[in-house]
Amino acid sequence: MARGQDYVRAKAQEALDATGGNRHEAALLLRVWAEADAKLYKALTAPLLANLAALAVQRAAVPNGRIGRPRPPIREAELLAAIGSRGSQTMSSTRSNPSPPPQGSVRHKQAVTLLASAYRRKPLG
């Protein structure tokens, strides 16, 4: 483990000890300490710096936040027709019609039959 991460781990343990094991309060305390301790701040943020830099560049490259071509607006009549049709896809369906499930093995069929017979309702009488 890198030296900086050893320091972070030691400070995190110190924060946990200071807060009686309360993780939320320890995280807040560690954050306050990082604002005053440049070494702790650098060790905490170093693993995230590459991703943060890439995110900043991406945001600068695409100022309005959209990537790709803009989508045409959805017309209400088309939307209602799509929802109302029997063959329309639902949110849980896939784009193609699903194929039937594969046949189960003989052992699987026996197990299901045994379970079904065990839970068969007994007649009242």
Beta strands, then each sheet from edge to edge (+ up, - down):
end
